[in-house]
Amino acid sequence: MPENSKSQQGACCETTECCRVEAVVSVDARGQVVLPKEIRDGMGIAAGDKLALVTLSRGGKPCCLVMTKAENLAKSARDLLGPLIKEI
């Protein structure tokens, strides 16, 4: 895609103050990714922890991948859906 048409469409994930690139990682032949120690330590990620991968789409195609601890995703879902469930 030419550079100018990409900028006209806008970035997939708009830049905000809360988000930044922490690291660039590679996928190995088995599809595995190693999270750098600094990231694991800073996020409190330990061996055996479950991570949720969330895709963001633009134009019907996945464009961004966000990783969060599964417990954070579950808490967010409870916080969001809890009031709705109480109303039912």
PDB file with SEQRES, HELIX, SHEET and CRYST1 records, atoms N, CA, C and O in Angstrom:
SEQRES   1 A   88  MET PRO GLU ASN SER LYS SER GLN GLN GLY ALA CYS CYS          
SEQRES   2 A   88  GLU THR THR GLU CYS CYS ARG VAL GLU ALA VAL VAL SER          
SEQRES   3 A   88  VAL ASP ALA ARG GLY GLN VAL VAL LEU PRO LYS GLU ILE          
SEQRES   4 A   88  ARG ASP GLY MET GLY ILE ALA ALA GLY ASP LYS LEU ALA          
SEQRES   5 A   88  LEU VAL THR LEU SER ARG GLY GLY LYS PRO CYS CYS LEU          
SEQRES   6 A   88  VAL MET THR LYS ALA GLU ASN LEU ALA LYS SER ALA ARG          
SEQRES   7 A   88  ASP LEU LEU GLY PRO LEU ILE LYS GLU ILE                      
HELIX    1 AA1 GLU A    3  GLN A    9  1                                   7    
HELIX    2 AA2 LYS A   37  MET A   43  1                                   7    
HELIX    3 AA3 ALA A   70  GLU A   87  1                                  18    
SHEET    1 AA1 2 LEU A  51  ARG A  58  0                                        
SHEET    2 AA1 2 LYS A  61  LYS A  69 -1                                        
CRYST1    1.000    1.000    1.000  90.00  90.00  90.00 P 1           1          
ATOM      1  N   MET A   1       0.851  -1.170   0.000  1.00  0.00           N  
ATOM      2  CA  MET A   1       0.000   0.000   0.000  1.00  0.00           C  
ATOM      3  C   MET A   1       0.896   1.232   0.000  1.00  0.00           C  
ATOM      4  O   MET A   1       1.808   1.327   0.821  1.00  0.00           O  
ATOM      5  N   PRO A   2       0.656   2.166  -0.895  1.00  0.00           N  
ATOM      6  CA  PRO A   2       1.468   3.377  -0.917  1.00  0.00           C  
ATOM      7  C   PRO A   2       1.353   4.132   0.397  1.00  0.00           C  
ATOM      8  O   PRO A   2       0.305   4.139   1.043  1.00  0.00           O  
ATOM      9  N   GLU A   3       2.444   4.759   0.773  1.00  0.00           N  
ATOM     10  CA  GLU A   3       2.513   5.453   2.059  1.00  0.00           C  
ATOM     11  C   GLU A   3       1.417   6.509   2.213  1.00  0.00           C  
ATOM     12  O   GLU A   3       0.812   6.624   3.279  1.00  0.00           O  
ATOM     13  N   ASN A   4       1.158   7.282   1.150  1.00  0.00           N  
ATOM     14  CA  ASN A   4       0.185   8.362   1.284  1.00  0.00           C  
ATOM     15  C   ASN A   4      -1.241   7.851   1.444  1.00  0.00           C  
ATOM     16  O   ASN A   4      -2.037   8.479   2.141  1.00  0.00           O  
ATOM     17  N   SER A   5      -1.591   6.713   0.809  1.00  0.00           N  
ATOM     18  CA  SER A   5      -2.953   6.218   0.977  1.00  0.00           C  
ATOM     19  C   SER A   5      -3.154   5.666   2.379  1.00  0.00           C  
ATOM     20  O   SER A   5      -4.255   5.753   2.924  1.00  0.00           O  
ATOM     21  N   LYS A   6      -2.110   5.100   2.972  1.00  0.00           N  
ATOM     22  CA  LYS A   6      -2.213   4.606   4.341  1.00  0.00           C  
ATOM     23  C   LYS A   6      -2.456   5.759   5.301  1.00  0.00           C  
ATOM     24  O   LYS A   6      -3.291   5.653   6.199  1.00  0.00           O  
ATOM     25  N   SER A   7      -1.736   6.860   5.119  1.00  0.00           N  
ATOM     26  CA  SER A   7      -1.910   7.992   6.023  1.00  0.00           C  
ATOM     27  C   SER A   7      -3.276   8.641   5.836  1.00  0.00           C  
ATOM     28  O   SER A   7      -3.824   9.198   6.787  1.00  0.00           O  
ATOM     29  N   GLN A   8      -3.838   8.580   4.631  1.00  0.00           N  
ATOM     30  CA  GLN A   8      -5.158   9.140   4.408  1.00  0.00           C  
ATOM     31  C   GLN A   8      -6.229   8.320   5.122  1.00  0.00           C  
ATOM     32  O   GLN A   8      -7.222   8.872   5.596  1.00  0.00           O  
ATOM     33  N   GLN A   9      -6.028   6.987   5.201  1.00  0.00           N  
ATOM     34  CA  GLN A   9      -6.997   6.134   5.872  1.00  0.00           C  
ATOM     35  C   GLN A   9      -6.868   6.234   7.381  1.00  0.00           C  
ATOM     36  O   GLN A   9      -7.823   5.933   8.096  1.00  0.00           O  
ATOM     37  N   GLY A  10      -5.739   6.640   7.874  1.00  0.00           N  
ATOM     38  CA  GLY A  10      -5.492   6.691   9.308  1.00  0.00           C  
ATOM     39  C   GLY A  10      -4.853   5.404   9.776  1.00  0.00           C  
ATOM     40  O   GLY A  10      -4.984   4.360   9.137  1.00  0.00           O  
ATOM     41  N   ALA A  11      -4.172   5.489  10.879  1.00  0.00           N  
ATOM     42  CA  ALA A  11      -3.522   4.309  11.433  1.00  0.00           C  
ATOM     43  C   ALA A  11      -4.567   3.362  11.998  1.00  0.00           C  
ATOM     44  O   ALA A  11      -5.653   3.777  12.401  1.00  0.00           O  
ATOM     45  N   CYS A  12      -4.222   2.097  12.018  1.00  0.00           N  
ATOM     46  CA  CYS A  12      -5.138   1.094  12.580  1.00  0.00           C  
ATOM     47  C   CYS A  12      -5.458   1.438  14.026  1.00  0.00           C  
ATOM     48  O   CYS A  12      -6.624   1.560  14.402  1.00  0.00           O  
ATOM     49  N   CYS A  13      -4.437   1.591  14.815  1.00  0.00           N  
ATOM     50  CA  CYS A  13      -4.600   1.922  16.234  1.00  0.00           C  
ATOM     51  C   CYS A  13      -4.093   3.336  16.426  1.00  0.00           C  
ATOM     52  O   CYS A  13      -2.888   3.582  16.373  1.00  0.00           O  
ATOM     53  N   GLU A  14      -4.984   4.243  16.643  1.00  0.00           N  
ATOM     54  CA  GLU A  14      -4.587   5.636  16.792  1.00  0.00           C  
ATOM     55  C   GLU A  14      -3.660   5.799  17.992  1.00  0.00           C  
ATOM     56  O   GLU A  14      -3.849   5.154  19.024  1.00  0.00           O  
ATOM     57  N   THR A  15      -2.674   6.653  17.853  1.00  0.00           N  
ATOM     58  CA  THR A  15      -1.718   6.894  18.921  1.00  0.00           C  
ATOM     59  C   THR A  15      -2.384   7.653  20.060  1.00  0.00           C  
ATOM     60  O   THR A  15      -3.089   8.638  19.839  1.00  0.00           O  
ATOM     61  N   THR A  16      -2.155   7.187  21.266  1.00  0.00           N  
ATOM     62  CA  THR A  16      -2.650   7.878  22.448  1.00  0.00           C  
ATOM     63  C   THR A  16      -1.533   7.924  23.467  1.00  0.00           C  
ATOM     64  O   THR A  16      -0.524   7.232  23.328  1.00  0.00           O  
ATOM     65  N   GLU A  17      -1.711   8.727  24.477  1.00  0.00           N  
ATOM     66  CA  GLU A  17      -0.687   8.838  25.507  1.00  0.00           C  
ATOM     67  C   GLU A  17      -0.529   7.550  26.294  1.00  0.00           C  
ATOM     68  O   GLU A  17       0.552   7.282  26.818  1.00  0.00           O  
ATOM     69  N   CYS A  18      -1.567   6.756  26.389  1.00  0.00           N  
ATOM     70  CA  CYS A  18      -1.501   5.555  27.220  1.00  0.00           C  
ATOM     71  C   CYS A  18      -0.814   4.396  26.522  1.00  0.00           C  
ATOM     72  O   CYS A  18      -0.488   3.404  27.174  1.00  0.00           O  
ATOM     73  N   CYS A  19      -0.589   4.484  25.245  1.00  0.00           N  
ATOM     74  CA  CYS A  19      -0.037   3.364  24.489  1.00  0.00           C  
ATOM     75  C   CYS A  19       1.315   3.716  23.894  1.00  0.00           C  
ATOM     76  O   CYS A  19       1.539   4.832  23.427  1.00  0.00           O  
ATOM     77  N   ARG A  20       2.225   2.724  23.923  1.00  0.00           N  
ATOM     78  CA  ARG A  20       3.524   2.918  23.288  1.00  0.00           C  
ATOM     79  C   ARG A  20       4.104   1.553  22.956  1.00  0.00           C  
ATOM     80  O   ARG A  20       3.689   0.541  23.521  1.00  0.00           O  
ATOM     81  N   VAL A  21       5.049   1.525  22.052  1.00  0.00           N  
ATOM     82  CA  VAL A  21       5.730   0.286  21.704  1.00  0.00           C  
ATOM     83  C   VAL A  21       6.709  -0.034  22.818  1.00  0.00           C  
ATOM     84  O   VAL A  21       7.612   0.754  23.098  1.00  0.00           O  
ATOM     85  N   GLU A  22       6.539  -1.171  23.450  1.00  0.00           N  
ATOM     86  CA  GLU A  22       7.412  -1.594  24.546  1.00  0.00           C  
ATOM     87  C   GLU A  22       8.560  -2.450  24.038  1.00  0.00           C  
ATOM     88  O   GLU A  22       9.665  -2.392  24.577  1.00  0.00           O  
ATOM     89  N   ALA A  23       8.306  -3.247  23.002  1.00  0.00           N  
ATOM     90  CA  ALA A  23       9.325  -4.150  22.476  1.00  0.00           C  
ATOM     91  C   ALA A  23       8.881  -4.637  21.107  1.00  0.00           C  
ATOM     92  O   ALA A  23       7.700  -4.579  20.764  1.00  0.00           O  
ATOM     93  N   VAL A  24       9.830  -5.110  20.340  1.00  0.00           N  
ATOM     94  CA  VAL A  24       9.553  -5.788  19.077  1.00  0.00           C  
ATOM     95  C   VAL A  24      10.016  -7.225  19.274  1.00  0.00           C  
ATOM     96  O   VAL A  24      11.162  -7.466  19.652  1.00  0.00           O  
ATOM     97  N   VAL A  25       9.124  -8.178  19.018  1.00  0.00           N  
ATOM     98  CA  VAL A  25       9.441  -9.584  19.224  1.00  0.00           C  
ATOM     99  C   VAL A  25       9.299 -10.334  17.906  1.00  0.00           C  
ATOM    100  O   VAL A  25       8.672  -9.843  16.967  1.00  0.00           O  
ATOM    101  N   SER A  26       9.877 -11.511  17.841  1.00  0.00           N  
ATOM    102  CA  SER A  26       9.810 -12.351  16.646  1.00  0.00           C  
ATOM    103  C   SER A  26       9.002 -13.607  16.940  1.00  0.00           C  
ATOM    104  O   SER A  26       8.934 -14.068  18.080  1.00  0.00           O  
ATOM    105  N   VAL A  27       8.399 -14.144  15.903  1.00  0.00           N  
ATOM    106  CA  VAL A  27       7.690 -15.413  15.991  1.00  0.00           C  
ATOM    107  C   VAL A  27       8.627 -16.479  15.444  1.00  0.00           C  
ATOM    108  O   VAL A  27       9.146 -16.335  14.337  1.00  0.00           O  
ATOM    109  N   ASP A  28       8.852 -17.560  16.211  1.00  0.00           N  
ATOM    110  CA  ASP A  28       9.763 -18.596  15.734  1.00  0.00           C  
ATOM    111  C   ASP A  28       9.022 -19.590  14.839  1.00  0.00           C  
ATOM    112  O   ASP A  28       7.827 -19.435  14.584  1.00  0.00           O  
ATOM    113  N   ALA A  29       9.731 -20.599  14.369  1.00  0.00           N  
ATOM    114  CA  ALA A  29       9.171 -21.569  13.427  1.00  0.00           C  
ATOM    115  C   ALA A  29       7.986 -22.331  14.009  1.00  0.00           C  
ATOM    116  O   ALA A  29       7.138 -22.815  13.260  1.00  0.00           O  
ATOM    117  N   ARG A  30       7.917 -22.443  15.319  1.00  0.00           N  
ATOM    118  CA  ARG A  30       6.789 -23.133  15.960  1.00  0.00           C  
ATOM    119  C   ARG A  30       5.658 -22.178  16.313  1.00  0.00           C  
ATOM    120  O   ARG A  30       4.672 -22.595  16.921  1.00  0.00           O  
ATOM    121  N   GLY A  31       5.776 -20.917  15.948  1.00  0.00           N  
ATOM    122  CA  GLY A  31       4.734 -19.933  16.232  1.00  0.00           C  
ATOM    123  C   GLY A  31       4.813 -19.345  17.621  1.00  0.00           C  
ATOM    124  O   GLY A  31       3.861 -18.713  18.078  1.00  0.00           O  
ATOM    125  N   GLN A  32       5.927 -19.538  18.301  1.00  0.00           N  
ATOM    126  CA  GLN A  32       6.077 -19.044  19.660  1.00  0.00           C  
ATOM    127  C   GLN A  32       6.736 -17.674  19.681  1.00  0.00           C  
ATOM    128  O   GLN A  32       7.560 -17.342  18.830  1.00  0.00           O  
ATOM    129  N   VAL A  33       6.347 -16.887  20.682  1.00  0.00           N  
ATOM    130  CA  VAL A  33       6.891 -15.548  20.898  1.00  0.00           C  
ATOM    131  C   VAL A  33       7.433 -15.504  22.320  1.00  0.00           C  
ATOM    132  O   VAL A  33       6.783 -15.985  23.249  1.00  0.00           O  
ATOM    133  N   VAL A  34       8.609 -14.933  22.492  1.00  0.00           N  
ATOM    134  CA  VAL A  34       9.176 -14.763  23.829  1.00  0.00           C  
ATOM    135  C   VAL A  34       8.963 -13.315  24.250  1.00  0.00           C  
ATOM    136  O   VAL A  34       9.373 -12.389  23.550  1.00  0.00           O  
ATOM    137  N   LEU A  35       8.317 -13.128  25.398  1.00  0.00           N  
ATOM    138  CA  LEU A  35       8.150 -11.784  25.948  1.00  0.00           C  
ATOM    139  C   LEU A  35       9.427 -11.416  26.697  1.00  0.00           C  
ATOM    140  O   LEU A  35       9.895 -12.189  27.533  1.00  0.00           O  
ATOM    141  N   PRO A  36       9.991 -10.254  26.411  1.00  0.00           N  
ATOM    142  CA  PRO A  36      11.215  -9.852  27.115  1.00  0.00           C  
ATOM    143  C   PRO A  36      11.005  -9.812  28.628  1.00  0.00           C  
ATOM    144  O   PRO A  36       9.917  -9.496  29.110  1.00  0.00           O  
ATOM    145  N   LYS A  37      12.060 -10.136  29.361  1.00  0.00           N  
ATOM    146  CA  LYS A  37      12.014 -10.188  30.825  1.00  0.00           C  
ATOM    147  C   LYS A  37      11.506  -8.882  31.418  1.00  0.00           C  
ATOM    148  O   LYS A  37      10.722  -8.899  32.366  1.00  0.00           O  
ATOM    149  N   GLU A  38      11.942  -7.751  30.874  1.00  0.00           N  
ATOM    150  CA  GLU A  38      11.512  -6.449  31.400  1.00  0.00           C  
ATOM    151  C   GLU A  38       9.995  -6.298  31.298  1.00  0.00           C  
ATOM    152  O   GLU A  38       9.360  -5.745  32.196  1.00  0.00           O  
ATOM    153  N   ILE A  39       9.421  -6.787  30.208  1.00  0.00           N  
ATOM    154  CA  ILE A  39       7.969  -6.711  30.015  1.00  0.00           C  
ATOM    155  C   ILE A  39       7.275  -7.640  31.011  1.00  0.00           C  
ATOM    156  O   ILE A  39       6.324  -7.238  31.682  1.00  0.00           O  
ATOM    157  N   ARG A  40       7.756  -8.886  31.105  1.00  0.00           N  
ATOM    158  CA  ARG A  40       7.149  -9.843  32.043  1.00  0.00           C  
ATOM    159  C   ARG A  40       7.201  -9.317  33.467  1.00  0.00           C  
ATOM    160  O   ARG A  40       6.208  -9.374  34.192  1.00  0.00           O  
ATOM    161  N   ASP A  41       8.354  -8.809  33.865  1.00  0.00           N  
ATOM    162  CA  ASP A  41       8.497  -8.281  35.227  1.00  0.00           C  
ATOM    163  C   ASP A  41       7.590  -7.077  35.454  1.00  0.00           C  
ATOM    164  O   ASP A  41       6.910  -6.992  36.476  1.00  0.00           O  
ATOM    165  N   GLY A  42       7.580  -6.153  34.511  1.00  0.00           N  
ATOM    166  CA  GLY A  42       6.781  -4.936  34.653  1.00  0.00           C  
ATOM    167  C   GLY A  42       5.288  -5.196  34.688  1.00  0.00           C  
ATOM    168  O   GLY A  42       4.541  -4.469  35.343  1.00  0.00           O  
ATOM    169  N   MET A  43       4.850  -6.235  33.983  1.00  0.00           N  
ATOM    170  CA  MET A  43       3.424  -6.569  33.924  1.00  0.00           C  
ATOM    171  C   MET A  43       3.032  -7.634  34.936  1.00  0.00           C  
ATOM    172  O   MET A  43       1.859  -7.988  35.053  1.00  0.00           O  
ATOM    173  N   GLY A  44       4.021  -8.146  35.670  1.00  0.00           N  
ATOM    174  CA  GLY A  44       3.721  -9.187  36.647  1.00  0.00           C  
ATOM    175  C   GLY A  44       3.298 -10.493  35.998  1.00  0.00           C  
ATOM    176  O   GLY A  44       2.452 -11.209  36.535  1.00  0.00           O  
ATOM    177  N   ILE A  45       3.881 -10.810  34.842  1.00  0.00           N  
ATOM    178  CA  ILE A  45       3.553 -12.038  34.121  1.00  0.00           C  
ATOM    179  C   ILE A  45       4.539 -13.123  34.543  1.00  0.00           C  
ATOM    180  O   ILE A  45       5.754 -12.941  34.469  1.00  0.00           O  
ATOM    181  N   ALA A  46       3.996 -14.254  34.986  1.00  0.00           N  
ATOM    182  CA  ALA A  46       4.825 -15.374  35.429  1.00  0.00           C  
ATOM    183  C   ALA A  46       4.493 -16.612  34.599  1.00  0.00           C  
ATOM    184  O   ALA A  46       3.464 -16.665  33.924  1.00  0.00           O  
ATOM    185  N   ALA A  47       5.371 -17.596  34.657  1.00  0.00           N  
ATOM    186  CA  ALA A  47       5.139 -18.855  33.951  1.00  0.00           C  
ATOM    187  C   ALA A  47       3.781 -19.415  34.356  1.00  0.00           C  
ATOM    188  O   ALA A  47       3.437 -19.446  35.537  1.00  0.00           O  
ATOM    189  N   GLY A  48       3.022 -19.853  33.370  1.00  0.00           N  
ATOM    190  CA  GLY A  48       1.701 -20.421  33.633  1.00  0.00           C  
ATOM    191  C   GLY A  48       0.559 -19.424  33.574  1.00  0.00           C  
ATOM    192  O   GLY A  48      -0.603 -19.826  33.513  1.00  0.00           O  
ATOM    193  N   ASP A  49       0.863 -18.115  33.591  1.00  0.00           N  
ATOM    194  CA  ASP A  49      -0.196 -17.111  33.479  1.00  0.00           C  
ATOM    195  C   ASP A  49      -0.883 -17.231  32.126  1.00  0.00           C  
ATOM    196  O   ASP A  49      -0.249 -17.580  31.130  1.00  0.00           O  
ATOM    197  N   LYS A  50      -2.166 -16.943  32.093  1.00  0.00           N  
ATOM    198  CA  LYS A  50      -2.940 -16.954  30.855  1.00  0.00           C  
ATOM    199  C   LYS A  50      -3.008 -15.535  30.311  1.00  0.00           C  
ATOM    200  O   LYS A  50      -3.272 -14.584  31.047  1.00  0.00           O  
ATOM    201  N   LEU A  51      -2.765 -15.408  29.008  1.00  0.00           N  
ATOM    202  CA  LEU A  51      -2.855 -14.118  28.334  1.00  0.00           C  
ATOM    203  C   LEU A  51      -3.952 -14.193  27.283  1.00  0.00           C  
ATOM    204  O   LEU A  51      -4.097 -15.210  26.606  1.00  0.00           O  
ATOM    205  N   ALA A  52      -4.716 -13.131  27.145  1.00  0.00           N  
ATOM    206  CA  ALA A  52      -5.763 -13.043  26.132  1.00  0.00           C  
ATOM    207  C   ALA A  52      -5.247 -12.176  24.994  1.00  0.00           C  
ATOM    208  O   ALA A  52      -4.689 -11.103  25.220  1.00  0.00           O  
ATOM    209  N   LEU A  53      -5.438 -12.650  23.772  1.00  0.00           N  
ATOM    210  CA  LEU A  53      -5.079 -11.878  22.587  1.00  0.00           C  
ATOM    211  C   LEU A  53      -6.362 -11.336  21.981  1.00  0.00           C  
ATOM    212  O   LEU A  53      -7.286 -12.092  21.680  1.00  0.00           O  
ATOM    213  N   VAL A  54      -6.413 -10.035  21.806  1.00  0.00           N  
ATOM    214  CA  VAL A  54      -7.594  -9.358  21.278  1.00  0.00           C  
ATOM    215  C   VAL A  54      -7.208  -8.706  19.962  1.00  0.00           C  
ATOM    216  O   VAL A  54      -6.214  -7.984  19.897  1.00  0.00           O  
ATOM    217  N   THR A  55      -7.986  -8.951  18.910  1.00  0.00           N  
ATOM    218  CA  THR A  55      -7.704  -8.317  17.627  1.00  0.00           C  
ATOM    219  C   THR A  55      -8.598  -7.094  17.452  1.00  0.00           C  
ATOM    220  O   THR A  55      -9.760  -7.089  17.859  1.00  0.00           O  
ATOM    221  N   LEU A  56      -8.042  -6.084  16.852  1.00  0.00           N  
ATOM    222  CA  LEU A  56      -8.785  -4.895  16.458  1.00  0.00           C  
ATOM    223  C   LEU A  56      -8.862  -4.920  14.942  1.00  0.00           C  
ATOM    224  O   LEU A  56      -7.890  -5.275  14.275  1.00  0.00           O  
ATOM    225  N   SER A  57     -10.004  -4.549  14.394  1.00  0.00           N  
ATOM    226  CA  SER A  57     -10.200  -4.622  12.950  1.00  0.00           C  
ATOM    227  C   SER A  57     -10.465  -3.259  12.352  1.00  0.00           C  
ATOM    228  O   SER A  57     -10.980  -2.352  13.006  1.00  0.00           O  
ATOM    229  N   ARG A  58     -10.104  -3.145  11.114  1.00  0.00           N  
ATOM    230  CA  ARG A  58     -10.393  -1.957  10.322  1.00  0.00           C  
ATOM    231  C   ARG A  58     -10.788  -2.452   8.934  1.00  0.00           C  
ATOM    232  O   ARG A  58     -10.058  -3.221   8.310  1.00  0.00           O  
ATOM    233  N   GLY A  59     -11.919  -2.016   8.470  1.00  0.00           N  
ATOM    234  CA  GLY A  59     -12.383  -2.445   7.156  1.00  0.00           C  
ATOM    235  C   GLY A  59     -12.634  -3.944   7.080  1.00  0.00           C  
ATOM    236  O   GLY A  59     -12.497  -4.546   6.014  1.00  0.00           O  
ATOM    237  N   GLY A  60     -13.003  -4.549   8.208  1.00  0.00           N  
ATOM    238  CA  GLY A  60     -13.298  -5.969   8.223  1.00  0.00           C  
ATOM    239  C   GLY A  60     -12.089  -6.881   8.291  1.00  0.00           C  
ATOM    240  O   GLY A  60     -12.233  -8.103   8.262  1.00  0.00           O  
ATOM    241  N   LYS A  61     -10.889  -6.301   8.382  1.00  0.00           N  
ATOM    242  CA  LYS A  61      -9.673  -7.109   8.445  1.00  0.00           C  
ATOM    243  C   LYS A  61      -8.923  -6.811   9.735  1.00  0.00           C  
ATOM    244  O   LYS A  61      -8.827  -5.656  10.148  1.00  0.00           O  
ATOM    245  N   PRO A  62      -8.386  -7.864  10.379  1.00  0.00           N  
ATOM    246  CA  PRO A  62      -7.609  -7.625  11.599  1.00  0.00           C  
ATOM    247  C   PRO A  62      -6.382  -6.776  11.294  1.00  0.00           C  
ATOM    248  O   PRO A  62      -5.688  -7.004  10.304  1.00  0.00           O  
ATOM    249  N   CYS A  63      -6.120  -5.789  12.157  1.00  0.00           N  
ATOM    250  CA  CYS A  63      -4.978  -4.907  11.913  1.00  0.00           C  
ATOM    251  C   CYS A  63      -4.080  -4.759  13.130  1.00  0.00           C  
ATOM    252  O   CYS A  63      -2.904  -4.422  12.990  1.00  0.00           O  
ATOM    253  N   CYS A  64      -4.608  -5.002  14.308  1.00  0.00           N  
ATOM    254  CA  CYS A  64      -3.819  -4.846  15.529  1.00  0.00           C  
ATOM    255  C   CYS A  64      -4.087  -6.025  16.451  1.00  0.00           C  
ATOM    256  O   CYS A  64      -5.167  -6.616  16.449  1.00  0.00           O  
ATOM    257  N   LEU A  65      -3.076  -6.343  17.233  1.00  0.00           N  
ATOM    258  CA  LEU A  65      -3.187  -7.420  18.206  1.00  0.00           C  
ATOM    259  C   LEU A  65      -2.797  -6.861  19.560  1.00  0.00           C  
ATOM    260  O   LEU A  65      -1.708  -6.311  19.724  1.00  0.00           O  
ATOM    261  N   VAL A  66      -3.689  -7.003  20.531  1.00  0.00           N  
ATOM    262  CA  VAL A  66      -3.448  -6.507  21.884  1.00  0.00           C  
ATOM    263  C   VAL A  66      -3.388  -7.713  22.813  1.00  0.00           C  
ATOM    264  O   VAL A  66      -4.214  -8.620  22.714  1.00  0.00           O  
ATOM    265  N   MET A  67      -2.420  -7.721  23.705  1.00  0.00           N  
ATOM    266  CA  MET A  67      -2.271  -8.817  24.656  1.00  0.00           C  
ATOM    267  C   MET A  67      -2.498  -8.277  26.061  1.00  0.00           C  
ATOM    268  O   MET A  67      -1.953  -7.236  26.431  1.00  0.00           O  
ATOM    269  N   THR A  68      -3.307  -8.992  26.843  1.00  0.00           N  
ATOM    270  CA  THR A  68      -3.556  -8.607  28.224  1.00  0.00           C  
ATOM    271  C   THR A  68      -3.654  -9.862  29.074  1.00  0.00           C  
ATOM    272  O   THR A  68      -3.927 -10.946  28.560  1.00  0.00           O  
ATOM    273  N   LYS A  69      -3.434  -9.718  30.352  1.00  0.00           N  
ATOM    274  CA  LYS A  69      -3.617 -10.871  31.236  1.00  0.00           C  
ATOM    275  C   LYS A  69      -5.092 -11.255  31.200  1.00  0.00           C  
ATOM    276  O   LYS A  69      -5.965 -10.389  31.246  1.00  0.00           O  
ATOM    277  N   ALA A  70      -5.366 -12.543  31.118  1.00  0.00           N  
ATOM    278  CA  ALA A  70      -6.745 -13.022  31.022  1.00  0.00           C  
ATOM    279  C   ALA A  70      -7.577 -12.553  32.207  1.00  0.00           C  
ATOM    280  O   ALA A  70      -8.762 -12.260  32.052  1.00  0.00           O  
ATOM    281  N   GLU A  71      -6.974 -12.478  33.384  1.00  0.00           N  
ATOM    282  CA  GLU A  71      -7.720 -12.022  34.567  1.00  0.00           C  
ATOM    283  C   GLU A  71      -8.166 -10.572  34.403  1.00  0.00           C  
ATOM    284  O   GLU A  71      -9.226 -10.199  34.905  1.00  0.00           O  
ATOM    285  N   ASN A  72      -7.382  -9.750  33.715  1.00  0.00           N  
ATOM    286  CA  ASN A  72      -7.782  -8.364  33.466  1.00  0.00           C  
ATOM    287  C   ASN A  72      -8.951  -8.304  32.502  1.00  0.00           C  
ATOM    288  O   ASN A  72      -9.855  -7.485  32.667  1.00  0.00           O  
ATOM    289  N   LEU A  73      -8.938  -9.164  31.500  1.00  0.00           N  
ATOM    290  CA  LEU A  73     -10.017  -9.199  30.523  1.00  0.00           C  
ATOM    291  C   LEU A  73     -11.312  -9.656  31.191  1.00  0.00           C  
ATOM    292  O   LEU A  73     -12.376  -9.087  30.948  1.00  0.00           O  
ATOM    293  N   ALA A  74     -11.217 -10.677  32.026  1.00  0.00           N  
ATOM    294  CA  ALA A  74     -12.404 -11.173  32.728  1.00  0.00           C  
ATOM    295  C   ALA A  74     -12.977 -10.093  33.636  1.00  0.00           C  
ATOM    296  O   ALA A  74     -14.195  -9.923  33.703  1.00  0.00           O  
ATOM    297  N   LYS A  75     -12.112  -9.358  34.339  1.00  0.00           N  
ATOM    298  CA  LYS A  75     -12.572  -8.287  35.223  1.00  0.00           C  
ATOM    299  C   LYS A  75     -13.250  -7.192  34.407  1.00  0.00           C  
ATOM    300  O   LYS A  75     -14.291  -6.674  34.811  1.00  0.00           O  
ATOM    301  N   SER A  76     -12.666  -6.835  33.259  1.00  0.00           N  
ATOM    302  CA  SER A  76     -13.265  -5.807  32.407  1.00  0.00           C  
ATOM    303  C   SER A  76     -14.638  -6.250  31.922  1.00  0.00           C  
ATOM    304  O   SER A  76     -15.571  -5.448  31.885  1.00  0.00           O  
ATOM    305  N   ALA A  77     -14.766  -7.513  31.552  1.00  0.00           N  
ATOM    306  CA  ALA A  77     -16.052  -8.025  31.083  1.00  0.00           C  
ATOM    307  C   ALA A  77     -17.082  -7.989  32.208  1.00  0.00           C  
ATOM    308  O   ALA A  77     -18.231  -7.609  31.986  1.00  0.00           O  
ATOM    309  N   ARG A  78     -16.675  -8.384  33.414  1.00  0.00           N  
ATOM    310  CA  ARG A  78     -17.599  -8.341  34.560  1.00  0.00           C  
ATOM    311  C   ARG A  78     -18.035  -6.909  34.844  1.00  0.00           C  
ATOM    312  O   ARG A  78     -19.213  -6.646  35.082  1.00  0.00           O  
ATOM    313  N   ASP A  79     -17.072  -5.983  34.818  1.00  0.00           N  
ATOM    314  CA  ASP A  79     -17.396  -4.582  35.093  1.00  0.00           C  
ATOM    315  C   ASP A  79     -18.359  -4.026  34.052  1.00  0.00           C  
ATOM    316  O   ASP A  79     -19.261  -3.255  34.379  1.00  0.00           O  
ATOM    317  N   LEU A  80     -18.163  -4.421  32.800  1.00  0.00           N  
ATOM    318  CA  LEU A  80     -18.990  -3.923  31.710  1.00  0.00           C  
ATOM    319  C   LEU A  80     -20.367  -4.585  31.699  1.00  0.00           C  
ATOM    320  O   LEU A  80     -21.385  -3.911  31.541  1.00  0.00           O  
ATOM    321  N   LEU A  81     -20.392  -5.906  31.868  1.00  0.00           N  
ATOM    322  CA  LEU A  81     -21.641  -6.647  31.729  1.00  0.00           C  
ATOM    323  C   LEU A  81     -22.423  -6.789  33.028  1.00  0.00           C  
ATOM    324  O   LEU A  81     -23.628  -7.038  32.993  1.00  0.00           O  
ATOM    325  N   GLY A  82     -21.766  -6.638  34.166  1.00  0.00           N  
ATOM    326  CA  GLY A  82     -22.432  -6.803  35.457  1.00  0.00           C  
ATOM    327  C   GLY A  82     -23.711  -6.000  35.593  1.00  0.00           C  
ATOM    328  O   GLY A  82     -24.753  -6.568  35.922  1.00  0.00           O  
ATOM    329  N   PRO A  83     -23.667  -4.698  35.350  1.00  0.00           N  
ATOM    330  CA  PRO A  83     -24.890  -3.895  35.473  1.00  0.00           C  
ATOM    331  C   PRO A  83     -25.985  -4.334  34.503  1.00  0.00           C  
ATOM    332  O   PRO A  83     -27.168  -4.256  34.835  1.00  0.00           O  
ATOM    333  N   LEU A  84     -25.607  -4.794  33.311  1.00  0.00           N  
ATOM    334  CA  LEU A  84     -26.609  -5.248  32.346  1.00  0.00           C  
ATOM    335  C   LEU A  84     -27.287  -6.522  32.823  1.00  0.00           C  
ATOM    336  O   LEU A  84     -28.500  -6.676  32.681  1.00  0.00           O  
ATOM    337  N   ILE A  85     -26.503  -7.436  33.389  1.00  0.00           N  
ATOM    338  CA  ILE A  85     -27.058  -8.701  33.865  1.00  0.00           C  
ATOM    339  C   ILE A  85     -28.009  -8.455  35.032  1.00  0.00           C  
ATOM    340  O   ILE A  85     -29.036  -9.125  35.140  1.00  0.00           O  
ATOM    341  N   LYS A  86     -27.684  -7.510  35.903  1.00  0.00           N  
ATOM    342  CA  LYS A  86     -28.554  -7.201  37.044  1.00  0.00           C  
ATOM    343  C   LYS A  86     -29.913  -6.694  36.583  1.00  0.00           C  
ATOM    344  O   LYS A  86     -30.921  -6.917  37.254  1.00  0.00           O  
ATOM    345  N   GLU A  87     -29.945  -6.004  35.424  1.00  0.00           N  
ATOM    346  CA  GLU A  87     -31.199  -5.458  34.915  1.00  0.00           C  
ATOM    347  C   GLU A  87     -32.104  -6.534  34.340  1.00  0.00           C  
ATOM    348  O   GLU A  87     -33.317  -6.346  34.250  1.00  0.00           O  
ATOM    349  N   ILE A  88     -31.522  -7.657  33.953  1.00  0.00           N  
ATOM    350  CA  ILE A  88     -32.309  -8.718  33.288  1.00  0.00           C  
ATOM    351  C   ILE A  88     -33.063  -9.529  34.268  1.00  0.00           C  
ATOM    352  O   ILE A  88     -33.773 -10.459  33.883  1.00  0.00           O  
TER     353      ILE A  88                                                      
END                                                                             
